Amino acid sequence: MSIKSKIDKALLILKHPSVLLGKQNYILILSHMRSRSSLLSHVLGSHDEVCGYGELHYDYPKKSSLLKMHVELLKDTGQSTTKGFFLDKLLHNSFVVSHDILKRKNVYILILVREPEATVKSIVKMGEVTGDEGYLDVDAMLKYYTNRLNYLYQIAQKYEGVLIIDSDNIVDSTSETLNRIKNWLGLGDELTSSYKKFKKTGSAGHGDPSLNISAGEIIKTQNDLALEFEPTLLNNAKEIYSKVIGLKAS
């Protein structure tokens, strides 16, 4: 960290002493690409008790990692929460969240998953829009999905209090799903289907780069992209998706 960064961090903490002095809570959305995680993050980030709306690309190996989250989110949003939540989402196994973080009572783990065929279609569509050829490899994206859900399944089994949300319910059963999340977090006001646009909304690398996220409201979109799926890879993906979703009732 440069001297300037250290000074900026110190000044920010002086401006918002609650970062160090107040009891903070955290929401970590553990998900995968094209799961509507940007949509849910924006809905949550628009609530007065939540600070954060996107993807920081941070590891969380120790308690001080959470302070790093505070500083980055305050810099980005200009917002301060004294009795609410700081939020980040992680979509890849390369970003480490340690046992010491996952076991903390003030860290709320929300696992968000979407069924595999719609997920991969959405990833490929994103690849066509962004020009990232890696996203166009259907087999590779199915393997990414399966590996990611295997990790999420292990987390869901190991830690108590994890909330599992099926992404389709955000658009198909919006009120019921948002109310479930609101009660799980213990938020005072309701979560609504409309949300704010933030500084990095729609920016590649910080969440959904498509125009849909700029709508400011939960909408259901259609993707009729025709893809051929390798049967064994698709079956593996469907099997782990069913296992994760099956934990919702347990």
N, C-alpha and C positions, 0 to 999 in steps of 0.2 A: 504494500500500500504506500502511495506517494505521500510526501509531507502535506501537500495540498489536500489530499483525500482525508488524511487524519485530522487536519484542521476543520475541514467541512463537516466531518462526522462529529467532532467535539462541539462545534457550534450548533449543529442540529440537535444534539442531545441537550444542550443548554436551553435551547428554544422549546424543546418538548421533554422536560424532565420526567414526565410520566413513563417514558420509555424505560427508565431505570428504576423509578420509585414505585410505579403502579403495578398491580398484579395484572398481567396480560394473559389472554387466551389466544390460541392459534387454531386455524383450520388448514389442514393439508389435504388437498384434493389429489388423491392418487388415482391416476387414470391412464388413458392411452390416447394417441392421436385420433382426432375426428370423433370424439365421444360426446360432443357438445359441452366439453369442460369449459370452453371460453364463455359460452352462453350462461352456464350456471355460475361461473366466477363473476360475471358482470351483474347477474341478479343479486348475488350475495354482496358484492362490492358496492352496490347502490344502497344497501341498508346502512342506516346511521351507525350501527354498532360494528360494522365490518370495514376494515381498511385493506384494500388489495383487490385486484381484478384480473390478473394475468399470470404469466409464467416468468419467474425470476431466473431460472436455470441455475439454482443453487444446490449444493449438497448441504445436508444437515447432520454432521457427525457429532456435534456437541452443543451444549446449552448456548454458548456464545454465538452459534449460527443463527439462533432466533433473534438476537440483538441485531445482527447483520440484516436480517429480514426487516426489522423495524426501521432501520435507517434508510434502506432502499425504498421502502414503501412510503415513508414520510417525504422523502425527496421527490418521489414520482407524483404523489397525490396531493402533497401539501396538507394532508389530513392528519389529525391526531386522535387516537382513541385512548381513553383513560380507563374504561371498563368494558371494552369490547374485544374484538378479535382482529388479529392480523392473518391474512390469507395468502397462500401460495399454492400453485398446482404443479405436479410433477408427472411427466408422461413417459419417461424412459428409465430403464433399469440402470443406466449409467449414472443417474443422480442418486446418491446414497442418502438414506435416512436411517440413522442408527437406532439400535434398540433403546438407548438412553433417551432419545427423542420420542420414539413411538410409544413408550410406556408411560410418559408423563400424563398426569391427570388433566392438565390444562392444554393438551394437544388433542384436537378432535380430528380423527381420521375418517374422511369420507371417500369411499371407493366408488367410482363411477365407471360403468361398463356399458358398451353397446354391442349388439349382436354382430358377428364377424363379417357377414356379407355386406351389410350396409356400411360398416366401418371401412372395409377395404375399397369399396366403390368410392367413398368419400375421400379417402387418401389419394386414390388415383386421380380423381377429379381435381384435387388440390395440386397434384403434380402437374397436371395439364395447365392449370392457371399460373403456377409459379415457375414452371419450366424446370423443376427439379426431377431429373430422370429417375432417381432412386425410388421415388414414390410410384413410379409406373410399373415397377416389378411386382406383379401380383403375388407370386410365390414368396418373395422376400417380405412383403407386407403381412402376409398370413403368418409367417414365422415370427416376425416382430410382435404381432398381436398375441400369438399363443405364448411366447416367452413372457411378455408383459403380464398377461392374465395369470400365468402360473405364479409369478411373483406376488401379484395382488391376492391370489388365493391363499398363499402362505401367510401373508399379513393378516388377512381376514380371520384365518383360523387361530392365529397366535395371540392376537390382542383383543381385549374386551372393549365393548363400546363402539366398535367400528360400525359405521353406517354404510350400507351397500345400496346404491341407487342404480336402477336400470335406466339408461339414458332415454329410452323411448317414453318413459313415464313423464319426463319433463315436458314433452310436447303433447302427449296423449292424455295425461291425468295431471295437468299442471297444478291446479289448486291443491289437490290432495298431496302431491309430492312436495310442493313448497311448504305446505303446512307441516308435513312430517319433518322436514329439515329444520324448520323454525322451532319446532318443539324440541327436537334433539339438541339444538344449540342453546335453547332457553332464551331466544330473542324476545324482546318486548313487543315490537311491532311486527306486522305480517310481512312476509316476503311477497312481492308482486311480480306479475308477468312482464312489466315494463322495467326498463333499467337505463342507467346513464351511459353516455359515451365518455371514455377517458382519454388521456393524452396518447396512449399507445394502442387504442382500440383499432383493430384492423391492420396493425403493423405486423409484417412477417417476422417470426421469431418471438412474438409476445402473445401468440394465441391465434385465433381464427383470422386468416388473411383475406377471407372472402367478404363481399359486400353485405352478406346476410347479418353479420354481427353488428353492423351499423344501423339495423332496423330499429333498435331501441325497444324491442318487444319480442317475446317468445313467439316464433312462427314455425310452422312445420313445412319443411322443404322436401322436394321430391328429387330423387336421383335415379334416373332410368338407364344409367350406363350399363351396357351389356359386357360382362366379363366372363371369362372361363376360369374356373377354379380347379386346381388339382385336387381330386377327391380326398386323398388321405390327409393333406394339409388342411382342407376345409373341415373335415370330420374332427381332426384334432382341435381346431379352433372352436368348433361348436361344442365339443365335449367340455373344454375348460370354461367356456362361457356359461354353460349350464351348471357346472360345479360352483362357480362364483355366485351366480344368481340363486342357486339352491341354498346358500348360506343365509339368505335374507330372512328366512323363517326360523332359523336356528338361534 
